Amino acid sequence: MNFYDLCAACARAVGRAVRACGRLLARMTRLTFRYWWAVCTVMALAIVAALYYSRPENLTYKMNAIALLNGPSIQQFEQTYADLRAERTLPQEAAITSFVQEKKASSFTSFRVIDCLDDGSADIIDFRRKSKPYDTLNVQMEDRLCLQFRMKVRDLSSLPQIEQGILDYLNANQPMQRSYAKYIENLRGEIAFNHSQVLKLDSLTSAYYFYNPSAAQPLNYAANGVNFYGDREVHLFLEDIYDAQRHLRQGDYRLQLATAPVVLENHFAAEPKPLNGRLKCLILFLLAGWCIGCLIAGIIDRRRTIADWLAA
């Protein structure tokens, strides 16, 4: 088989699939018309189920927060967070365990945070898991993750306790605590060094500008019988100072947040749209109800054949 034959075979397969779907829809339409009383009854029950499932107090939301890792690696974090994902291997003494067992929090997961400009700031969250570790355009941050879980509206009063339970469970991990201790030691040393460097740059600028008399004098000298005349222009170290100050601000920000191996840059917040919104549930339940109703109608339509097969 050559490439042309392969393409032709794929086209024929797609055509057969489309025709089969068309025949199925036609069959379901005829069954709906012939046994409308059965199909409509099932669809009415589906509407009632959709309205009940999407009632206001039963709405389910995804809760998201950005976690900052102070020392622990992504691999260390994922190994610890895997127990929350499993929801069955949590220690009984952990505060989060009771909320998981009571189904107040479920479907724990995490997503990588992308730094598009490679400037140390979070830009987007890879909810679709499309980014690659070796991608140089959408850089995966090594010190930030998006944490997510699901909870219902009726349990929102427990959100602060759930958030604190998650942090307490993660920060109780011994390997992550050891990584944090070394990280905070290095961070404090780096910040002290950065402060001293900014002061040195400022002193160097002052000394160069105020105590270098030749810098302000016009240029006038002769070489090989040729006279050179010109003005001197003083270039201060402002750009270097500004870069050092920006780096210093980032370090101070990290030190301010580095109170534990894992901290949150923001509290958990709900996504705007619920998972079981009313319109979404009505559409899905109606489609499911129509399919089930057509299946029941098909059984009714072939009831004699089925009865003869059972009696045989």
C-alpha positions in Angstrom: 0.0 0.0 0.0 1.4 3.4 -1.0 0.6 6.7 0.6 -2.2 7.4 -1.9 -3.9 4.1 -1.1 -3.5 4.9 2.6 -5.2 8.3 2.3 -8.0 6.8 0.2 -8.6 4.0 2.8 -8.7 6.6 5.6 -11.2 8.7 3.5 -13.4 5.7 2.9 -13.3 4.8 6.6 -14.3 8.4 7.6 -17.1 8.3 5.0 -18.4 5.0 6.4 -18.3 6.4 9.9 -20.3 9.5 8.9 -22.9 7.3 7.0 -23.2 5.1 10.1 -23.8 8.1 12.3 -26.4 9.4 9.9 -28.2 6.0 9.9 -28.1 5.9 13.7 -29.6 9.4 14.0 -32.3 8.6 11.5 -33.1 5.4 13.4 -33.3 7.3 16.7 -35.5 10.0 15.1 -37.9 7.4 13.9 -38.0 5.7 17.3 -38.6 9.0 18.9 -41.5 9.7 16.6 -43.1 6.2 17.0 -42.6 5.9 20.7 -42.7 9.5 21.8 -44.4 8.8 25.0 -41.5 6.6 26.2 -38.7 8.9 24.9 -40.4 12.1 26.2 -40.9 10.5 29.6 -37.2 9.7 30.0 -36.2 13.1 28.8 -38.6 14.7 31.3 -36.9 12.7 34.0 -33.5 13.8 32.7 -34.6 17.5 33.0 -35.7 16.9 36.6 -32.4 15.2 37.4 -30.4 18.1 35.7 -32.3 20.7 37.7 -31.7 18.8 40.9 -28.0 18.2 40.3 -27.5 21.9 39.4 -29.4 23.3 42.3 -27.6 26.3 43.9 -26.4 24.6 47.1 -25.0 21.7 45.1 -22.9 23.7 42.7 -19.2 22.5 42.5 -16.3 24.9 41.8 -12.6 24.5 41.1 -10.5 26.2 43.7 -7.1 27.5 42.5 -4.1 29.1 44.2 -0.5 29.7 43.3 2.0 27.9 45.6 5.6 29.2 46.0 8.2 26.6 46.7 10.9 27.8 49.1 13.7 25.2 48.6 11.8 22.0 47.7 12.1 20.8 44.1 9.1 20.1 41.9 9.8 16.4 42.3 9.8 16.6 46.1 6.5 18.5 46.1 4.8 16.1 43.7 5.8 13.1 45.8 4.2 14.7 48.8 1.2 15.9 47.0 0.6 12.5 45.5 -1.1 11.4 48.7 -3.6 14.2 48.4 -4.3 13.1 44.9 -4.9 9.5 46.0 -7.2 10.7 48.9 -6.7 7.3 50.6 -3.2 7.2 51.9 -3.4 10.3 54.1 -2.4 10.0 57.7 -5.3 10.1 60.2 -3.6 12.8 62.3 -3.5 15.3 59.4 -6.1 18.0 59.6 -6.9 17.8 55.9 -7.8 14.1 56.2 -11.2 14.8 57.8 -12.2 17.2 55.0 -11.2 14.7 52.4 -13.1 11.9 54.1 -16.2 14.1 54.4 -15.9 14.9 50.7 -15.7 18.6 51.4 -12.5 18.7 49.2 -11.8 16.3 46.3 -9.9 16.0 43.0 -6.6 17.4 44.2 -4.2 18.2 41.3 -1.5 20.6 40.3 -0.4 22.4 37.2 2.8 24.0 36.0 3.1 27.8 35.9 4.6 29.3 32.8 6.9 32.3 32.6 6.6 33.5 29.0 9.1 36.4 29.4 11.6 34.5 31.5 11.6 37.4 34.0 10.8 35.4 37.2 7.1 36.4 37.1 4.2 34.0 36.6 2.3 34.7 33.3 -0.1 31.8 32.6 -1.1 28.4 34.1 -0.8 25.3 31.9 -4.2 23.9 32.7 -4.1 21.8 29.5 -0.7 20.4 30.2 0.6 21.3 26.8 4.0 22.8 27.8 7.2 20.9 27.7 10.2 21.0 30.2 12.6 21.8 27.3 10.4 24.6 25.8 12.4 27.8 25.7 9.4 30.0 24.8 7.0 28.9 27.5 9.4 28.3 30.4 8.1 26.1 33.2 8.8 27.8 36.5 10.7 25.6 39.0 9.5 27.5 42.2 5.8 27.9 41.5 2.8 25.6 41.0 -0.9 26.0 40.7 -2.8 23.9 43.2 -6.4 22.9 42.5 -9.2 21.0 44.2 -13.0 20.9 44.0 -15.6 21.8 46.6 -19.3 22.5 46.7 -20.9 25.8 47.6 -22.4 24.5 50.8 -18.9 23.8 52.1 -17.3 27.2 51.3 -17.3 28.1 55.0 -14.6 25.4 55.5 -12.3 26.8 52.8 -9.9 28.6 55.3 -9.5 25.4 57.3 -9.0 23.3 54.2 -6.3 25.7 52.9 -4.5 25.7 56.2 -4.8 21.9 56.4 -3.2 21.5 52.9 -0.3 23.8 53.9 0.2 22.1 57.2 0.3 18.7 55.6 2.8 19.7 52.9 5.1 21.6 55.3 5.3 18.7 57.7 7.3 16.7 55.2 10.8 16.2 56.5 12.7 16.2 53.2 11.0 19.5 52.2 11.9 21.0 55.6 15.5 20.2 55.1 15.5 21.7 51.6 13.8 24.8 53.1 16.4 25.2 55.8 19.3 25.3 53.3 17.3 27.6 51.0 16.6 30.2 53.6 20.2 30.2 54.7 21.4 30.8 51.2 18.7 33.4 50.5 19.6 35.5 53.5 23.2 35.5 52.5 22.4 36.5 48.9 20.2 39.4 50.1 22.9 40.6 52.5 25.4 40.5 49.6 23.0 42.3 47.3 22.4 45.1 49.8 26.2 45.6 50.2 26.7 45.7 46.4 24.1 48.4 45.9 25.8 50.5 48.5 29.2 49.9 46.9 27.8 50.9 43.4 26.3 54.1 44.9 29.7 55.0 46.6 31.6 54.3 43.4 29.3 56.6 41.5 29.8 59.4 44.1 33.6 58.9 44.1 33.8 58.9 40.3 31.6 62.0 39.9 32.8 64.2 42.8 36.4 63.1 43.3 37.6 62.6 39.8 38.6 66.1 38.5 39.8 64.9 35.2 36.3 63.6 34.3 34.8 67.1 34.1 37.7 68.7 32.2 37.6 69.1 28.4 39.7 66.7 26.4 42.8 68.4 25.0 46.0 66.6 24.2 48.5 66.2 21.3 49.9 63.0 19.8 52.3 62.7 16.9 52.0 66.3 16.1 48.2 66.2 15.9 46.1 68.1 18.5 42.8 66.5 19.8 40.1 68.6 21.3 36.7 67.5 22.7 34.4 67.3 25.7 34.3 64.5 28.3 31.0 62.8 29.0 30.4 61.2 32.4 28.6 57.9 32.4 27.2 57.1 35.8 26.5 53.5 37.0 22.8 54.1 37.1 21.8 51.1 35.0 23.9 48.8 37.1 22.3 50.3 40.2 18.8 49.9 38.9 19.4 46.3 37.9 20.8 45.5 41.3 17.8 47.2 43.0 15.4 45.2 40.9 17.2 42.0 41.8 17.2 43.2 45.5 13.4 43.8 45.5 12.8 40.3 44.1 15.0 38.9 46.9 13.3 40.9 49.6 9.9 39.7 48.2 11.0 36.1 48.3 12.4 36.5 51.9 9.1 38.0 53.0 7.2 35.0 51.7 9.7 32.3 52.7 8.1 31.5 56.0 7.7 27.8 55.2 8.7 25.2 52.5 5.4 25.8 50.7 3.4 29.1 50.9 0.6 30.6 48.9 1.0 33.8 46.9 -2.8 34.2 47.1 -5.6 32.4 48.9 -7.6 29.7 47.2 -10.3 31.3 45.0 -13.1 29.8 43.0 -13.3 29.8 39.2 -16.1 32.0 37.9 -18.1 29.1 36.3 -19.2 26.0 38.2 -18.6 22.5 36.9 -22.3 21.7 37.1 -23.9 24.8 35.8 -27.6 24.7 35.0 -27.3 25.2 31.2 -24.5 22.7 30.9 -26.3 20.1 33.0 -29.5 20.5 31.0 -27.8 20.0 27.7 -25.8 16.9 28.8 -28.7 15.3 30.7 -31.1 15.9 27.8 -28.7 14.2 25.4 -28.2 11.3 27.8 -32.0 11.1 28.3 -32.7 11.0 24.6 -30.1 8.2 24.1 -31.6 6.2 26.9 -35.1 6.9 25.8 -34.3 5.7 22.2 -32.7 2.6 23.7 -35.9 1.9 25.6 -37.9 2.6 22.5 -35.7 0.2 20.5 -36.4 -2.5 23.1 -40.1 -1.9 22.9 -39.9 -1.9 19.1 -38.2 -5.4 19.2 -40.1 -6.7 22.2 -41.5 -9.7 20.2 -38.1 -10.7 18.8 -36.7 -10.4 22.3 -39.5 -12.4 23.8 -39.1 -15.2 21.2 -35.3 -15.2 21.9 -35.9 -15.5 25.6 -38.5 -18.3 25.1 -36.3 -20.3 22.7 
